[in-house]
Amino acid sequence: MSELNLIGEARNEFGKGAARRIRRAKQIPAVIYGHGEAPLHIVLPERETVRAIRGANALLNVTVDGTKHLALVKDVQRDPVLQIVEHIDLLTVKKGEKVIVDVPVVLVGEPAPSVVVNQEEVVVSLSADATNVPVHVEVDINGRAAGEHILASDLVLAANCELVTDGGLLIVHFAEPAVVAEADEDVVAAAE
């Protein structure tokens, strides 16, 4: 994961009215916190920030008043109707530090013919190096047959990652189509 550079400004106005004024000025209110430091309230440029936080767990290099802050996007609050970014929480990190992040699970490949894939979990929690968080965890489902399943402990993780999610958590289940199961019941009933 590469670091994205943003220039922020310290924020001294707070409250709903101030936040609205900031957003009208094409900026986003944000806060940087962590490592026992006092929270730093800032504003970030809207366009560059929205581009930078497109992916999950974006790593940002934020410069505020000449001071650089390496931060991981921890939370993004969006307007439920307009889907505009209303506020961002950034967690201060250091190179080499381990952080716990939620990483998306991506299915790759095709199961055996006529097998239904049920993805039970779309994210898993990992402990990873703050500057090397994986974008996603790939799960190979090529040729999987009905009745098989993949647990969190079966996931293949990068060398710098450890699973935080319970290893017994069901990630993917492979089943027969419901129509085939009903047809089998009809055949059994006709035979009796």
NORLINFEN-V865430 format. One record per residue. N is the residue number from 1. RES is the residue in one small letter. PHI is phi in whole degrees, 0 to 359 (* if undefined). D_FIRST is the distance of its C-alpha to the first C-alpha in Angstrom with 1 decimal. Layout:
n = <N;N>
res = <RES;RES>
phi = <PHI;PHI>
d_first = <D_FIRST;D_FIRST>
//
This chain:
n = <1;2;3;4;5;6;7;8;9;10;11;12;13;14;15;16;17;18;19;20;21;22;23;24;25;26;27;28;29;30;31;32;33;34;35;36;37;38;39;40;41;42;43;44;45;46;47;48;49;50;51;52;53;54;55;56;57;58;59;60;61;62;63;64;65;66;67;68;69;70;71;72;73;74;75;76;77;78;79;80;81;82;83;84;85;86;87;88;89;90;91;92;93;94;95;96;97;98;99;100;101;102;103;104;105;106;107;108;109;110;111;112;113;114;115;116;117;118;119;120;121;122;123;124;125;126;127;128;129;130;131;132;133;134;135;136;137;138;139;140;141;142;143;144;145;146;147;148;149;150;151;152;153;154;155;156;157;158;159;160;161;162;163;164;165;166;167;168;169;170;171;172;173;174;175;176;177;178;179;180;181;182;183;184;185;186;187;188;189;190;191;192>
res = <m;s;e;l;n;l;i;g;e;a;r;n;e;f;g;k;g;a;a;r;r;i;r;r;a;k;q;i;p;a;v;i;y;g;h;g;e;a;p;l;h;i;v;l;p;e;r;e;t;v;r;a;i;r;g;a;n;a;l;l;n;v;t;v;d;g;t;k;h;l;a;l;v;k;d;v;q;r;d;p;v;l;q;i;v;e;h;i;d;l;l;t;v;k;k;g;e;k;v;i;v;d;v;p;v;v;l;v;g;e;p;a;p;s;v;v;v;n;q;e;e;v;v;v;s;l;s;a;d;a;t;n;v;p;v;h;v;e;v;d;i;n;g;r;a;a;g;e;h;i;l;a;s;d;l;v;l;a;a;n;c;e;l;v;t;d;g;g;l;l;i;v;h;f;a;e;p;a;v;v;a;e;a;d;e;d;v;v;a;a;a;e>
phi = <*;265;276;253;264;226;254;245;237;296;248;239;258;229;105;297;296;295;297;294;297;297;292;295;275;61;230;236;290;210;222;250;218;127;57;73;278;292;300;249;271;223;237;238;294;299;300;295;291;299;296;291;263;304;273;291;57;294;257;243;255;258;257;234;52;83;260;268;233;272;220;255;291;263;206;234;265;241;293;293;263;277;61;276;284;262;196;230;257;243;257;294;227;235;301;88;283;269;230;259;226;265;240;295;259;244;274;235;100;235;286;302;303;59;251;266;261;246;272;280;234;257;221;229;268;232;258;218;297;302;265;219;281;294;289;200;248;271;239;277;248;303;71;294;258;300;96;280;210;237;262;301;291;275;293;265;254;297;300;269;247;230;284;259;301;305;297;274;291;284;264;223;235;249;226;279;298;298;296;296;296;293;297;297;295;295;295;296;295;291;287;279>
d_first = <0.0;3.8;6.7;9.3;12.9;15.8;19.4;21.2;24.8;26.6;28.4;31.9;33.2;32.7;34.0;34.0;35.8;33.5;30.4;32.2;33.0;29.4;28.3;31.2;30.1;26.8;24.8;23.1;24.2;21.6;21.8;19.8;21.0;20.7;21.9;25.4;25.2;27.1;25.1;24.4;25.2;23.8;23.7;20.8;21.5;21.5;20.3;17.2;16.2;16.8;14.6;11.7;12.2;12.8;10.1;10.5;9.2;7.8;7.3;10.3;12.4;15.8;18.9;22.1;25.4;23.9;22.0;18.2;16.6;13.1;12.8;11.1;12.8;15.4;17.8;18.8;22.5;23.7;27.3;28.6;30.6;29.0;25.3;24.6;22.2;24.7;22.7;19.3;19.0;16.3;16.1;16.1;14.1;14.4;12.5;13.6;14.6;14.5;14.1;15.4;13.5;14.8;12.8;14.6;16.7;17.1;20.4;20.7;24.1;27.7;30.0;33.6;35.8;37.1;34.7;33.2;29.6;29.2;25.7;26.6;23.2;20.2;17.9;17.9;17.2;15.1;15.0;11.8;10.6;9.5;6.9;5.6;6.4;7.0;7.3;11.0;13.7;16.0;19.7;22.1;25.3;27.1;30.8;30.8;34.3;35.8;36.1;32.9;30.0;26.6;26.0;22.9;24.0;23.9;20.1;18.3;15.3;12.8;14.6;12.9;13.6;17.1;18.7;20.1;21.7;25.3;25.4;28.4;26.7;27.5;24.4;26.3;30.1;31.9;35.4;38.3;39.0;41.4;43.9;44.3;45.0;47.6;49.3;49.6;51.4;53.8;54.7;55.4;57.5;59.5;60.2;61.8>
//
